[in-house]
Amino acid sequence: MTLPPATDDAAGSGDVAAENLARLKALFPQIVRDGRIDVEILRQLVGEAVETGEERYGLNWKGKAAARAHALTPSQGTLRPAKADSVDWDSTQNIMIEGDNLEVLKLLRRSYAGKVKLIYIDPPYNTGNDFVYPDDYSYSLRNYQQLTGQFSADGVALTTNKESSGRFHTDWLNMMYPRLMLVRELLRDDGIISIFIDDTELANLYKLMAEIFGEENFVGCLVFERNRKNDAKYFSIGHDYAVICFKSEIELKKLDTRFRGLKSGVEELKAFFDRLVGEYGDDWEAIRGELLAFYETIPAEDPREPLTRFRKVDAKGPFRDDGNINWPGGGGPTYEVLHPETRRPVKLPTSGWRYPTPERFWEEVDKGRIVFGPDETTVPRVRTNIFENKDQVMGSVFFSYAQSSTNELTNLFEGRRVFDNPKSISDAKSFISYVTEPDDIVLDCFAGSGTTGHAVLAQNAVDGGNRRYILVQIPEPLDSSKSEQKVAVEFCDSIGKPRNIAELTKERLRRAGSKLKAEHPGKDFDAGFRVYKLATSNLRPWQPDGDDLAGSLLDAVDNVLAGRSEDDLLVELMLKTGIDLAMPSEARTIAGQTVHSFGGGALMVCLGTIADAKAEELALGIAAWRAELAPAGQTAFWFKDSGFASAAAKANVAAILRQRINDKLISRIAAL
């Protein structure tokens, strides 16, 4: 029995087109003939729902077909662990990846497809300058290597997207299209994506999202007021947008999902109120005076401003009793309600009572939620207690000034302004709190300054959650000749790190984690992160030399690239097998060789040298350990092809594993 070589699955990201074909075949088996789709049969099966004319509605541009095809092209790269750059490698569940996000997203497909709850991204706005993501679809990984100095090329650093080139929108669309296709696959069925954008590409982003996610899954567009521009020629455009889409609104309806968030400042107000009660007891006038003084400190544009409407106070806390008791839209019930003191019918609200029956009305009275006037001539009012109504639906307009975000980050870097216009951590934290649960995964594949990761940590510190982040950032070089990057360059030099954006991202995560730990000493939350870096595959491709075929064959005996470690190979196997990159591993010595287990036995790997005399002992030991781990699903077994002393040892290991383990519990037995 032989083991299949790794080359039958050289692409760590898998063949997306083949997977799509398999999905279609599962739905319509009759359309696939000899491995190809019979379009005519498919047309017959879907009836009239076929678009055939040349004129059709949609967004089209030069290069769209190539961009779509590029999303389907498997990556030939891998991720290499960078433990020295990481924090709490052995225990953390957070991940920071350096590399072109297009290649990285392909590599993450098997491990994270359908697992991410929130994608929160701020892609490059189309300003026409410093458009860092390469658009050579044939050589994406090669371009990445050129960009980061791994591959020599004269003058390759940035592709400037000049408006005068005639490709102003096209280049941006070609960059975004395949990336949005890939991130959609990573979302859970009840997942949500938020994309920040400005006016330049807002219209095109709407159309892209409608095509990739479906118009029916569009949620809305949030508006963020940033900075006013007093030197503007016509209008001071000082806002950004966030376009929000579900992966499947149908799925959210099935789950009866409702998003609700805590009103801004309620927790702070509760702590303040409790302190006042401890100081003044039931002296409500004194407490009210302190409360009104506190309200005076809240600026009009502050998100806590709505709290200032709760200007009365009693044992239940601040409240207001001016609520409208009218039936919405008019035509409500007009039953008789007697005033509790005068015993006469009270004045009816103009639209009828808000509550459908007298019984329901008096239930609210008993709960203290309806207030009567001094006599029957006044319409009763609704009372609202702030601590009983802490939740609210998030609005769509936010006042989030850019200077505040810049100051927050500058303070974290000890007064150095290493980033211009970073995303607001308070906005990100609020959104994460609003749409995620404590154990969800949050992805940002345009990580930039690392705000999303910082916000995940901050929210976990507040509510004790175990949310995880996955960040991806290309190591875009910093240029000391650019005035806006000079401080960042000097900072990288001061900490002995390469001059690129990804180094700033990692340093922000380190500092944010340390700061939050100091601010929340009683909270146990994960402030670490694992770092991985995009690289070529650890396996040397078969490239025979016609002039030295014998030498080529000798090189192929061990097809692992020089300088690659066992850890490198293990990570590549995790990606091929679909194992979470943060999954803890176990190691055990069996027959003198180190055997690794990932995911509780989902992946078992031995990369050592296997002598003929030890093959049986090794295979029996691996099978016994697998039985002990008892994983719920199948197990993939991997070995190093050059590690077997002979073909007999290889065949013996495979045969014993299949004898000892039910074939249905083995996904594959293969060799690198």
N, C-alpha and C positions, 0 to 999 in steps of 0.2 A: 504494500500500500504506500502511496506517495503523498506528500503534502503539497498542496498547491502553492506556488510562489506568490510573493506579495505583489508581483506585477499584474496579477489579475484584478487588482484593485489599487492601482498606483495612485489614483486621485483620492486624497484623503477626504475630499468633500463629496465624493460620490458623483454619479451621473444623473443630473437632474432631469434631463430629457428622457432617459430610460425610466425613471421613476414616474414621470408624468404619463408616459405610455402605459405603464402598468396600471395607473389609476384609471385611465380611459378604458383599458381592457377589462378591469373589474366592473365598470359600469355597463359597458357595451362590448361584450366579448366577441360579437359577430363582426365588429369593424376591423379587427386585427387579423391580417393574413400574411403569413411568412414574416412576422415581426414588423409589419408596416401597416399604417392606417389606410383603410379604404374610405376616402373622403366621401364618395358617392353614397355608400351605405350610411355613413354618419348623417349626411344630409337628409336621407330618407327617414331616419329615426327621429330627427328633431323637427321635421315638417317644415312649416313656413318660417321658423325662427332662424333663418340663414340670410346673411348679408352678402350679396354678390355684386352689387353695382360699384362702379368706380367712385361715385359721389356718395360719401357717407359721413355721418357726424363723428367727430373725434379729433384728437390732437395728433398731428403728424409733423415730422421734421426730418431733415437729412441725418441719417445715422441711426434712426430708431430701431430698424430691424437688427442692425449690428449690436446695438446696446442690449436688446432683448436676448439675442443669441449669446452675448457675453455673460449674462446672468446665468445661462444654462451650461456654460463651459466649466468643467471641473477645475479646481485649483490644483496645481502641481506642487504647492508649497506645504509647509507645516508650521507648527509653533514650537519654539524652543523655550524651556523654562529658564527664568532669570531669577534664581533664588536670592542672589546678593542684592537685587533691587527691591525685593519683596519685604513685607512686614507680616510676621506671624505665619510663615508659609505652611506649617504643619496643621494649623487649626483654622485658618481663615476660609471663608466661602466666597469672598469677593475676588473679582478678576479684573486686571488691567492689561490690555494687549497693545503692544506697539506694532503698527503696520497699516498698510493700505486697507481701509475697511472693506473694500469689495472682496479682496482675497480672504480676509479674515472671516467675513460673514459666510463665505462658501465653506470654510473649514469648520465653522461652528454648527452647520446645518444638522449633522447627525446627532450631535450631543444636545442641542437645544431646540430643535424644531418642536413647535407647539408647547413650549415651556415658559415663555416670557410673558408676563402680564402687562408691562408698560414699556413702550419704547419712547424715550424722551430725547429728542435730538434738535440741535441747532446747527444745521448744515451751512456751508459758506453762502453768504448772500452774493448775488451776482453783481459785484461792483465793477467787474472788468479787469481787476488786478489780482495778482498773487493767487491764481487759481491752481492750487497745489495738486489736485488729484489728476494723475495722468489719464489721457483718453486714448492711448494706443491699445486697442482691444486685443490685438494679437499677442502683445508682450506685456501684459499688466504686471506680472511679478518681476520681469526684467526691468521695467520702468521704475518699479518701487526700489529695486536694488540700486539703480542709477541715482535715484533721488536721495537715498540714504548713504551713498558712498560705498555700497557693497559691490558695485559694478562700474567700471570706468566708462565714461562717455563725456566727450567735450561739451561743456556748457549746459548740461542737463541739470536743472534745479527746479525751476518753476515753469509751468505753462501759463503764460499771461493771456487772459481771455479778453482781448481788447474789443470794445464795442464796434470799432471801425472795421474789424475783420469780417463782418457779415455773419459771424457765427455766435453772436453775443448770447442769444437764448439757446441756440442749438448745443453749444458746449455744456451749458449748465444742465440741460435736459438729458444729454447723453451721460453726464456724471450721475444724476439722481435716479434715472429710470431703473437701471439694474440693481442699484442698492435698495430701492424701495421694494422691488420684486423679492429680494432676498430677505429683508427684514420682516416682510409679511409672513414668510414661512416660519419664522421663529416665534411669532405671537401665538399665544393660546387662543382657542376659539372665542373666549370671552375677553381677549386682550384689547388694548387701546393704544393708539399712537398719537403723539403730539409733536408737531413739526413747526419750529419757529421760522419765520420768513418776513420779508418786507414787501413793499409794493411792487418791486421790479419783477418778481416771479410769482406773485400771489395767484394771478389768474392761471398761469401754467401749472402751478402746484395743485390747484383745485382739479384741473383736468387729469393730471397724473394720478391723483388719489382716486378719482372716480373710475379710472380705467383699471387700476391695480386692486383697489379695495372694494369698488362698487359704490355707485351713487347712494344706494340705500343704506350704506354704513357710515355716511358722512354725519358727524355729530354737530359741528359748529365751528365758528372761528372766534377765538378770544383776542381781545385787543389789549395791548400793554402800552400805556403812556410812559415814555422814557424821558427824553430831553427835548426841550423846545430849542429851536434854532432861530435866533434873532436875526441872523444874516441871510435868511431865506429870501428868495426873490419874490415869491408869490404867497405861499402858505408855509407856516412852520410845521413841517411834517416830523413829528417827534414820537411816532408810535411804531411798534412791531405787531405782528400777528402770530398766533399759534393755531394751526389747522389741526382739528381733532377728528379722528376716524376710529370706528370699531373695526375689528376683523370680521365679526359677525354679530350684528344687532339681534338677529334671530336667536343666537345662543344666549345673549344677555336677557332677552325676554323669557326664554325657557327657565333661566335661573332666577327670574324675577329680581334682577339686579337694580338697586337704587343707590345712587351716589349721594352721600350727605357728608358735609364737613362741619367741623366745630366753628362757630362764629369767632372771628378774630378777637382775641383779648378776653374771652370768657374765663379761661383758667386763671389768668392774671387777676381778673376782677373777683373771682371766688376766693382766691388767697387773700386779697385785700379786704374783702368783706369779713372773712373769718377772723382776721387780725383785729378789725374794728369791733366785732362782737366780743372778742376776748378783752378788749380795752374798755368798751362802754356798756357792755351787757345789753339790756333792752331799751337803752336810751336812743330811740329811733331818730329823734331830731338831731342829736349830736352826730349819729352815724350818717344821716342824710347830708349834713353839712360837710363832713369829710369826703363823702362820695361826690358831691357836686364840685368840691375843690379838685378832686382827682380828675373829673371830667374836663375841667378847664385846661389841663395839661395835654389833652389829646388834640392834635391839629386837625383841621377840617378834612384834609386829604388822607388822614390816617385810616387804615382799614378797620380800626377799633371804633371809629366815630359813631356808628349806629348804636353802640352801647350807651351813649350819652342820652338817648331817648328814654331810658329807664330811670326816671328821676324820683320815684317814690321808693320807700323801703319799709319792710317789716321782717318778721322772723323767717319768711321764705326768701328773703333777699331783695335786690332791686326789682321793681316791677313798673309797668305802665297799665293804666286802666282806661285808655281812650280808644280801644279797638272797635272797629266797625262790626255791628251785629246784623247787618243787612244780608239777605240772600243774594248771592252773586248773580248779576244779570237781570234781576227783577222777577216778579211773579212768584215769590216765595210764600210759604204758609202764613196765615194771619190769625192763628189761634189766640185766645184771650189769656193774658198773664196778669195776675193780681200783684200789686205792690205789697211787699211783706209787711210794711208798716201801716199804710192807709187802707189796705185791702180793696183798693179800687183798680180797675184795669189800667195798665200803663200805656203810654203812647206807643203806637206801632211804628216800627222802622219802615221807611218809604218803600223798600223792596221786599217786605216780608221778613219773617224771622230766619236767621241763619241756620237754625236747627229744625229738622223736618217735623218733629212731634213735641208736644208739651213735656212728655216724659224725658226726652233727650235734653230739652232746655233745663229742666230742674236738676238733672244729673250734673250738668255743668255748674249750676248754682251751688250744689252741695260740695263740689270740688273746689269752690272758691274762684272759679274762672269767669263769673259774670258779676258785675257790680251794678246795683240799682242807684238811681238818683235820690235826692231828698224826698221826692213825692212822685206821684203817677204821671206828672206832666213831662217828665224827662225819659227819653228812651234809654233802657239799660245799655251798658257797654261791656266789651270783652276785656278781661284782665289777662295780661301775659307776664309770667314770671321768667326772668332771664335764665335762671338756673334749671328751669324745667323745659326750656326751649332753646337748647344750646346748639342744635344742629340747623343747617341751612343748605339750600341748593346753591352751588357756586355760581356767581355772576359771570358775565362775559367781558367786562371792562375792568381793568386794573390800573392803579396808579403805582407804578414801580419804577422809580427814577434810577437811571443808570449810575448816577454818581454814588448812590447808596451801595449798589453792588460793587462798584470799583473800590470804595472805601473799605468794605468788608474784606475783600481779598487783599488789599494793600496792607491792612492791619495784620493779616495772617502772615504776610511776608515781611513783617517788621518795617513797614513804611515804604517798601519798594513796590512801585507800580509795574509789575511784570506782565500784566495783561491789560489791554484796553477793552472796555465794554464786555466784561464777563456776564454770564447769565445771573439773574438774581437767585440767591440761595433760598430766600424766603418764598419766592414764587414756586420754585421747584419743590421745596419741602411741602408747601400747601397742596400742590397738585398730587404729589406722591401720597400724601395722607388721604386725599380725597378719593382716589381711584384704586388704591392697592390695599391688600390685606397684609398682616404682619409677616407672612412667609413667602411673599411674592418675589419674583426676579424682575429687576429694572435694567434695561439696556440703553446705553448711549454710545452709538458708533461714530459720533463726531464729538469726542469728549472735550476737546479744547482745554479750558482751565480746570476741568474736573468738578464743575458745580454739581452735576447730577450725582456723582459718587458722594460728595460732601453732604448733599441733601438727604440721601438715603441714610447715611450714618446719623445725621442730626435727627431725623424722624425716629429711627430706632432708639436713639438715646432718650427721646421723649416718651414713647409709648411702649418700650421694651420689646419692639418687634425684631424679627430675624430676617428682614428684607436683605436681598443680595443685589449687588450691582455687577454688571459686566460693562466695562468701558473699553473703547477702541480709539486710539489716536495715532495718526501717522507721525513719525518723528520728523516733522517739518523743520528744516534748518532755520535758525535765527540769523539775521544779517545785522552785524554791528554798524554797518553804514546807514541803516535806516534808523532815524531818530526814535521812532515809536518802539523799536526793539532793543535799543541800546541798554536799557535797564535790565531787561531779561537776559541779555548776553552776559552782562557783568555779574548778574546773580548766578547764572550757571557756572561761570568761571570761579566764583567765590566758594561754591560747594563742590568744585572738582567734577562737574558733570558735563557731558557733551552739550553743545549749544543747539538744542532743539525743543520744540513745544512739548513733546512727550515727557521730557525730563521735568518740565514745570508741572505737568499734570500729576506725575508721581509725587513730587515734592509737596504739592497742595494736599494730596490725599494723606501723606504722612503727617503734615502739620495739623490738618483738620481732625484726624483721628486722635492725635495727642491732646489737642485743645478740648475736644468733646469729652474725652476720658477725664480730664482735669475738672471740667465743669459739671460732670455727672459722676461723682466718685462712687455712688451706691449702685450704679447701673452696670450690668454685665452685658455688653454688646460687642459685636465683632467690629473692630476698627482696623483690621489688617487687610492685606490684599496680596494676591499672587500675580506676579508679572510674567507674561509670555511675550516672545518676540517672533514676528513673522520671518521665515527663512525658507530656503529651498528644502525639498524633501531630504530626509536623512539617507535615503536610498539612492544609490548611483544608477541613473538610467542606462539601459543597455545600448551602447554606442560603439559598435564594432569598427575597428580600424582595418581597412582593407590591406594596408601595407604591413600590419602587425597583428594578424588575427589571433595568433597564439598568445601574444601579450594581452589582448583584449579579453580572452577567455580566462587568463589567470587573474586579471583585475576583477572579473565578474564572480570569482569564487567567493569573495567577501564584498558584497555590494553596498556596504555601509560606508558613507563618506568619512574620510579621515577627519579626526577632530570632533566627531560627534560622540556623545556619551550615552550610557545606558538610559539615563533620565530622558535624553532627547528622544530615543527610540520609544520609550514607554509613553511619552506624551503623544507621539504620532499614532501609536496603536490605540490610545484612548480616543483620539479623533476619528480614526477609522471605524472603531467599534461603537461609537456613540456614547461614550462615558463622559459624565460631567467632569470638567477640568478641575473642579474644586473637590472632587470625590476623594476622601481619604483612602490610602492604600495600606495593605498589609504585606509583609514579606516573611517567608519561612524557608529554612534550609532543608532541602529534600535531596537525598543521594549526593550530598556535597555541593549542590547547586542552589542558587538563590531563585526562588519562585515568587512572583508578585501576584497579588490579587487586588482587583479594583471593583468597586461597586458590589461588595459582598459576594464575589464569585462570578460576576457578569463577564469579567475579562481576567484570564490567567496567563502569565507570561514567564517564560524561562529563556534567557538570552545567553546562558553559559555554554560551556563545552560538554557535550554528552558522549561519553565513551560507550562502546558497545556493551561492556560489562555492566554499565550503570543504567542503561536505557529502561530495563524492566522496572527496577527499583524506583526510578524517577517517575515513570508513568503511573505506577501503582500509588505512589505517594501523592501525586497531583490529584488522582481520582478520589483518593480517600479525603483529601482536604476539601475538594469540591463537595463531597457528600456532607462533610461537617459544616460547611458554610451554608449549604442548602439554599442557593439563590432561587428567587421566585420564577425567573425566566431561564433563557438559554445561556450557555457559556461559550465564549470564543477562546480558543487556546492558540497561543502564538509562540513560535520558537525562532531561533536564528538559524538560517539554512546552513551557514558555514560552521555552526556549532556542533553539528552531528559528525561523529567520527566516520560514519559510513552510511550508505543508503539503507543498510540493514537496520542500523540504530533508528533511523528516521521512520522506517516502516513499522518497526517494533513498537515505538512510542504511540504512533497513530492507532495501531491495531488494539493495543491494550486499553487506550482511552475509550475506544468505541465498544470494547467488550465490557468494560466496567461501568460505562455511563450510557444510559438510554440515548439512542440517536436523536430523539425528539428534544433532548436537553442540550444538544451540541449545535451551536450556530455555525461553527467552522473550526477546523484544525488546520493551521497554515504556518508558513515559514517566511521570514523576512529574507 
